[in-house]
């Protein structure tokens, strides 16, 4: 099962190391937050909500599955394999969260936007991400394959629910999925589950308040969209840098769905569509 990892160890070189690290980092917290915030603030709120809902819940499930199976990383199983992703290559190995998020992002983009280009270009991205995780020594071929399939399956499963929630405007139903996070936190003491659960809780609560009291709409000009995005990301950065613990992640979610849209609403004035 680790033969492919050993093959990549044999052909590894500094240039490939950097390339696959960059590829792998495409599916980490900062790039994903930027993409989701851009869609939510500047493209389409409902579509951004749907994609964010799918990915956040997908992550919570990934952490639970990891804690159930408790599969060691390839570099733990075989000392000949080197961990080349110190920052994100920790914890249990099965299934690959990177592969699961990559496939979940690609297929959810296709689901909500209905553009075949997301599948065509996204397929190569997912493939590169999967290869990068094996090359970096933090996942096996089984890890990335199951991660890909799990991400694919969860898109329609979660999609049916979130479509109903958006159509009925019963956003409070989303609190049901806090159970997933609580399973990871209480049953396994998983720190990543705590972080994602706090982001989810903050975002959902902020969304409910914003929908009732603010009603932010996407601005009609490119200038205002760009200004909103930059201001919003600055707010996320301030919270991330200057706060710590679970409150940081709760406030990030709250800021994305309520804090930033409130400021946008005030500043945009009539420049909304």
Residue pairs with C-beta under 8 A, 6 or more apart in sequence:
1 140
1 141
1 142
2 74
2 77
2 78
2 81
2 140
4 134
4 140
4 141
5 74
5 78
5 81
5 134
5 137
5 140
6 78
6 80
6 81
8 134
8 135
8 137
9 80
9 81
9 82
9 137
12 84
12 135
16 135
17 84
20 84
20 131
20 132
20 135
20 136
21 84
21 85
21 132
21 136
23 128
23 129
23 131
23 132
24 85
24 88
24 98
24 129
24 132
24 133
24 136
25 31
25 88
26 102
26 125
26 129
27 98
27 101
27 102
27 105
27 129
28 88
28 98
32 55
32 101
32 105
33 236
33 252
34 233
35 105
36 48
36 51
36 52
36 55
36 256
37 48
37 229
37 232
37 233
37 236
37 256
38 229
39 47
39 48
39 51
40 48
40 49
40 52
40 256
40 257
41 48
41 218
41 225
41 228
41 229
41 232
41 260
41 261
41 264
42 218
42 219
42 225
42 226
42 228
42 229
43 218
44 218
45 216
45 217
45 218
46 166
47 112
47 113
49 162
49 166
49 207
50 108
50 111
50 112
50 159
50 162
50 163
50 166
51 105
51 108
51 109
51 112
52 203
53 158
53 162
53 174
54 104
54 108
54 154
54 155
54 158
54 159
54 162
55 101
55 104
55 105
55 108
56 196
56 199
56 200
56 203
57 154
57 158
57 177
57 180
57 200
58 100
58 101
58 104
58 150
58 151
58 154
58 158
59 97
59 100
59 101
59 192
59 196
60 177
60 180
60 181
60 184
60 193
60 196
60 197
60 200
61 150
61 154
61 180
62 95
62 97
62 100
62 101
62 147
62 150
63 97
63 184
63 188
63 190
63 192
63 193
63 196
64 180
64 183
64 184
64 187
64 188
64 190
64 193
65 94
65 95
65 150
66 91
66 92
66 93
66 94
66 95
66 97
67 92
67 184
67 187
67 188
67 190
69 92
69 94
70 92
71 92
71 93
71 94
71 143
72 92
72 93
73 83
73 89
73 90
73 91
73 92
73 93
73 137
73 138
73 139
74 81
74 93
74 137
74 138
74 139
74 140
75 81
75 82
75 83
75 89
75 137
75 138
81 137
82 137
83 89
83 136
83 137
83 138
84 135
84 136
84 137
84 138
85 133
85 136
85 137
85 138
88 98
88 138
89 136
89 137
89 138
91 192
93 138
93 139
93 140
93 143
94 140
94 142
94 143
94 146
95 143
95 144
95 146
95 147
95 150
96 130
96 133
96 139
96 143
96 144
96 146
96 147
96 148
97 147
98 129
98 130
98 132
98 133
98 139
98 144
98 147
99 126
99 129
99 130
99 133
99 139
99 143
99 144
99 145
99 147
99 148
99 151
100 147
100 148
100 150
100 151
100 154
101 151
102 122
102 125
102 126
102 129
102 130
102 148
102 151
103 126
103 147
103 148
103 149
103 151
103 152
104 151
104 152
104 154
104 155
105 122
105 151
106 118
106 119
106 122
106 123
106 125
106 126
107 119
107 122
107 151
107 152
107 155
108 155
108 159
109 115
109 118
109 122
110 116
110 118
110 119
110 122
111 155
111 156
111 159
126 148
130 144
130 145
130 147
130 148
133 139
133 143
133 144
134 140
134 141
134 144
139 147
161 173
162 174
164 170
165 171
165 173
165 174
169 211
171 204
171 207
171 208
171 211
172 208
174 204
175 204
177 200
178 197
178 200
178 201
180 197
181 193
181 194
181 196
181 197
181 200
181 201
182 197
183 193
184 190
184 192
184 193
184 194
184 197
185 193
185 194
185 197
194 246
194 249
195 246
195 249
196 249
198 246
198 247
198 249
198 250
198 253
199 249
199 250
199 252
199 253
200 253
201 250
201 253
202 249
202 250
202 251
202 252
202 253
202 254
202 255
202 256
202 257
203 253
203 254
203 256
203 257
204 253
204 257
205 253
205 254
205 257
205 258
206 253
206 254
206 255
206 256
206 257
206 258
206 259
207 257
207 258
209 258
210 216
210 257
210 258
210 261
210 262
214 258
214 261
214 262
214 265
215 265
216 261
216 262
216 264
216 265
216 272
217 272
217 273
218 225
218 272
218 273
219 225
219 228
219 264
219 268
219 271
219 272
219 273
220 271
220 272
220 273
221 271
224 268
224 271
227 267
228 260
228 264
228 267
228 268
231 260
231 263
231 264
231 267
232 255
232 256
232 260
232 264
235 255
235 259
235 260
235 263
236 252
236 255
236 256
239 248
239 251
239 252
239 255
240 248
240 252
243 251
265 272
